[in-house]
Amino acid sequence: MASLPVCTGIKEPDNVYPPPPFRGVFAAGAIAGAAQTLVSTPLMTLEAHFKSSSSAAQSLWTWTYSTIRQLGLRSTYTTLRLNLLKESVSYGLFFGVFEYVKQQGYYHFLDFYYGSHTPIQPGVILPPNSKKPHWALSPLFVLLAGSSASIAHSLVSYPLTKIQRAKFKIRTSYRAFLASPSYSGSYVPTTWQVLKRGGLYKGFGMNALRMIPGSSVALIIFEGVRRRFAPEGEGVWGGDVVVPSHKGIDI
């Protein structure tokens, strides 16, 4: 994210300071989420309608092949708009919040705890009256960033997933669903009933608790591998920094 020579045509340095702004990372995450939606939408739509259809005697693959052959691949994108909204916004928030807490949040904490921070070139001798931040701070901020990103992702994806499930609970065949516009009327009241009951976030707390450990561990491993194979001297989040040696407490 910090360097995009392929897109910009400009050779940028390996170490970028300050880190990229939230809006840039959010846009990158939203584009990634929208791109994967083009692949996941037909698979999710076909699987959901297969489970609610009367074609249990057929295998999923046989039913999918015959359905696409008769109705065309375009018919599997009936939920594309809702999926695009859910995936682009949720993944934009996921990566945006993760990078913001991990980078800007880390530097803000250094300013709060040590008084200031100063970027330095990799490999140079530390300036007088300066030191490196405590080694435990960076992993802690990765853990905090992963937890925050998981919650931000769930705030968008959890209620929209409930709306999608309400739509797929319509008991009819996939062919009848596509052929009859009247079934669209059964979708709106079902979603509205969920909204009136305030059930879009029912169970959100337990879902978030289940998501946080897995996301945090995965992102910690990602950061560890990234730093292991990063160019020498890249530092913590894209640039080495030092803090005043007379400020803060070495934990």
C-alpha positions as CSV (number, residue, x, y, z in Angstrom):
1,M,0.0,0.0,0.0
2,A,2.8,2.3,0.8
3,S,4.4,2.1,-2.6
4,L,2.4,1.7,-5.8
5,P,5.0,2.0,-8.7
6,V,2.9,-0.2,-11.0
7,C,-0.2,2.1,-10.7
8,T,1.6,5.5,-10.6
9,G,4.6,4.8,-12.8
10,I,6.8,6.5,-10.2
11,K,9.6,4.8,-8.4
12,E,9.0,5.4,-4.7
13,P,11.3,4.6,-1.8
14,D,10.9,1.5,0.3
15,N,10.4,3.4,3.5
16,V,7.5,5.9,3.4
17,Y,6.9,8.3,6.3
18,P,4.3,9.2,7.3
19,P,2.1,6.2,6.5
20,P,-0.7,6.4,4.0
21,P,-4.0,8.1,5.1
22,F,-7.1,6.3,6.0
23,R,-9.0,7.2,2.9
24,G,-6.3,5.6,0.6
25,V,-6.3,2.3,2.5
26,F,-10.1,2.3,2.7
27,A,-10.3,2.7,-1.1
28,A,-7.8,-0.1,-1.7
29,G,-9.8,-2.4,0.7
30,A,-13.1,-1.4,-0.9
31,I,-11.7,-2.2,-4.4
32,A,-10.4,-5.6,-3.2
33,G,-13.8,-6.4,-1.6
34,A,-15.7,-5.4,-4.8
35,A,-13.4,-7.6,-6.9
36,Q,-13.9,-10.7,-4.8
37,T,-17.6,-10.1,-4.9
38,L,-17.6,-10.8,-8.7
39,V,-16.5,-14.3,-7.9
40,S,-18.3,-15.0,-4.6
41,T,-21.8,-13.7,-5.6
42,P,-22.7,-16.5,-8.1
43,L,-21.4,-19.2,-5.8
44,M,-23.3,-17.9,-2.7
45,T,-26.5,-17.3,-4.7
46,L,-26.5,-20.8,-6.3
47,E,-25.7,-22.5,-3.0
48,A,-28.4,-20.7,-1.1
49,H,-31.1,-21.4,-3.7
50,F,-30.0,-25.0,-4.0
51,K,-30.5,-25.5,-0.3
52,S,-34.0,-24.0,-0.5
53,S,-35.0,-25.8,-3.7
54,S,-36.6,-29.2,-4.2
55,S,-33.5,-30.5,-6.0
56,A,-32.0,-32.3,-3.0
57,A,-31.7,-35.5,-5.1
58,Q,-29.2,-33.9,-7.3
59,S,-25.7,-32.9,-6.3
60,L,-24.8,-29.3,-6.0
61,W,-22.5,-29.4,-9.0
62,T,-25.1,-31.1,-11.3
63,W,-27.8,-28.7,-10.3
64,T,-25.5,-25.7,-10.8
65,Y,-24.4,-26.9,-14.2
66,S,-28.0,-27.4,-15.4
67,T,-29.2,-24.1,-14.0
68,I,-26.4,-22.0,-15.5
69,R,-26.9,-23.8,-18.8
70,Q,-30.6,-23.1,-18.9
71,L,-30.7,-19.6,-17.3
72,G,-27.2,-18.2,-18.0
73,L,-24.5,-17.0,-15.7
74,R,-26.1,-13.6,-15.5
75,S,-29.0,-15.0,-13.5
76,T,-26.6,-15.8,-10.6
77,Y,-25.8,-12.1,-10.0
78,T,-29.3,-11.1,-8.8
79,T,-27.8,-10.2,-5.4
80,L,-24.8,-8.4,-6.8
81,R,-25.7,-4.9,-5.6
82,L,-26.2,-5.9,-2.0
83,N,-23.0,-8.0,-2.1
84,L,-21.1,-5.1,-3.5
85,L,-22.3,-2.8,-0.8
86,K,-21.5,-5.3,2.0
87,E,-18.1,-6.5,0.8
88,S,-16.7,-3.2,-0.5
89,V,-17.7,-1.2,2.7
90,S,-16.8,-3.9,5.2
91,Y,-13.4,-4.7,3.6
92,G,-12.7,-1.0,3.2
93,L,-13.3,-0.5,6.9
94,F,-11.4,-3.7,7.8
95,F,-8.1,-2.7,6.1
96,G,-8.6,1.0,6.7
97,V,-9.1,0.6,10.5
98,F,-6.3,-2.0,10.7
99,E,-3.7,0.2,9.0
100,Y,-4.8,3.4,10.8
101,V,-4.6,1.9,14.3
102,K,-1.4,0.0,13.5
103,Q,0.3,3.0,12.0
104,Q,-1.2,6.4,12.9
105,G,-2.4,5.1,16.2
106,Y,1.1,3.8,17.0
107,Y,2.8,7.1,16.2
108,H,0.1,9.1,18.1
109,F,0.8,6.9,21.1
110,L,4.5,7.6,20.8
111,D,3.8,11.3,20.9
112,F,1.5,10.9,23.9
113,Y,3.8,8.6,25.9
114,Y,7.3,9.7,24.9
115,G,6.5,13.3,24.0
116,S,7.5,13.1,20.4
117,H,9.0,10.8,17.7
118,T,11.4,11.4,14.9
119,P,11.9,9.4,11.7
120,I,15.4,8.4,10.8
121,Q,17.1,6.8,7.8
122,P,17.7,3.1,8.1
123,G,21.1,2.0,9.2
124,V,22.2,5.4,10.7
125,I,23.5,5.9,14.2
126,L,20.9,7.0,16.7
127,P,20.9,10.8,17.3
128,P,22.0,12.0,20.8
129,N,19.4,11.7,23.6
130,S,17.2,9.3,21.6
131,K,16.3,5.6,21.7
132,K,14.1,3.1,20.0
133,P,10.5,2.7,21.3
134,H,10.0,-0.3,23.5
135,W,9.9,-3.6,21.5
136,A,6.5,-4.7,23.0
137,L,4.5,-1.7,21.7
138,S,4.4,-2.7,18.0
139,P,3.0,-6.2,18.6
140,L,0.4,-4.8,21.0
141,F,-0.7,-2.3,18.3
142,V,-1.0,-5.1,15.8
143,L,-3.2,-7.0,18.2
144,L,-5.3,-3.9,18.9
145,A,-5.5,-3.1,15.2
146,G,-6.7,-6.6,14.4
147,S,-9.4,-6.5,17.0
148,S,-10.6,-3.0,15.9
149,A,-10.6,-4.0,12.3
150,S,-12.7,-7.2,13.0
151,I,-15.3,-5.2,14.9
152,A,-15.5,-2.5,12.1
153,H,-15.9,-5.2,9.5
154,S,-18.7,-6.9,11.5
155,L,-20.6,-3.6,12.0
156,V,-21.3,-3.6,8.3
157,S,-21.3,-7.3,7.2
158,Y,-23.3,-8.7,10.1
159,P,-26.6,-6.8,9.5
160,L,-26.4,-7.1,5.7
161,T,-25.8,-10.8,5.9
162,K,-29.0,-11.1,8.0
163,I,-30.8,-9.3,5.2
164,Q,-29.4,-11.7,2.6
165,R,-30.4,-14.7,4.6
166,A,-34.0,-13.3,4.9
167,K,-34.1,-13.1,1.1
168,F,-32.8,-16.6,0.6
169,K,-35.5,-18.0,3.0
170,I,-38.1,-17.5,0.3
171,R,-39.4,-21.1,-0.3
172,T,-39.4,-21.4,-4.0
173,S,-37.3,-22.8,-6.8
174,Y,-34.5,-20.6,-8.3
175,R,-36.2,-20.7,-11.7
176,A,-39.5,-19.5,-10.2
177,F,-37.8,-16.8,-8.2
178,L,-36.2,-15.4,-11.3
179,A,-39.3,-15.8,-13.5
180,S,-41.9,-14.3,-11.1
181,P,-41.6,-10.6,-10.1
182,S,-44.1,-11.2,-7.4
183,Y,-41.5,-12.9,-5.2
184,S,-39.7,-9.6,-4.9
185,G,-42.6,-8.4,-2.8
186,S,-42.1,-11.2,-0.3
187,Y,-38.5,-10.0,0.1
188,V,-39.2,-6.4,1.3
189,P,-41.7,-7.3,4.1
190,T,-39.3,-10.0,5.4
191,T,-36.5,-7.5,5.6
192,W,-38.7,-4.8,7.0
193,Q,-39.9,-7.2,9.7
194,V,-36.3,-7.8,10.7
195,L,-35.7,-4.0,10.9
196,K,-38.9,-3.4,13.0
197,R,-37.8,-6.0,15.5
198,G,-34.4,-4.4,15.8
199,G,-32.9,-7.8,15.1
200,L,-30.2,-6.7,12.6
201,Y,-27.6,-6.6,15.4
202,K,-29.1,-9.3,17.6
203,G,-26.3,-11.7,18.5
204,F,-23.6,-9.2,17.3
205,G,-21.6,-9.3,20.5
206,M,-21.1,-13.1,20.4
207,N,-20.3,-13.0,16.7
208,A,-17.7,-10.3,17.2
209,L,-16.1,-12.2,20.1
210,R,-15.8,-15.3,17.8
211,M,-14.2,-13.2,15.0
212,I,-11.7,-11.2,17.0
213,P,-9.3,-14.0,18.0
214,G,-9.0,-15.5,14.5
215,S,-8.6,-12.1,12.8
216,S,-6.0,-10.9,15.3
217,V,-3.9,-14.0,15.1
218,A,-4.0,-14.0,11.3
219,L,-2.9,-10.3,11.1
220,I,-0.1,-10.9,13.7
221,I,1.2,-13.7,11.5
222,F,0.8,-11.6,8.4
223,E,2.8,-8.7,10.0
224,G,5.5,-11.1,11.2
225,V,6.0,-12.6,7.8
226,R,5.9,-9.2,6.1
227,R,8.6,-7.9,8.4
228,R,10.7,-11.0,8.0
229,F,10.9,-10.6,4.2
230,A,10.7,-6.8,4.1
231,P,13.7,-4.8,2.8
232,E,16.4,-4.3,5.4
233,G,15.8,-1.3,7.6
234,E,12.1,-0.9,6.8
235,G,11.3,-0.4,10.4
236,V,8.0,-1.0,12.2
237,W,5.4,0.5,9.9
238,G,7.4,1.7,6.9
239,G,10.0,3.8,8.6
240,D,12.4,3.7,11.6
241,V,11.6,6.2,14.3
242,V,13.3,7.2,17.6
243,V,11.9,8.8,20.7
244,P,13.5,11.0,23.4
245,S,15.6,8.9,25.8
246,H,14.6,11.0,28.8
247,K,10.9,10.5,28.2
248,G,8.7,7.5,29.0
249,I,9.4,4.4,31.0
250,D,11.2,1.3,29.7
251,I,8.7,-1.4,30.6
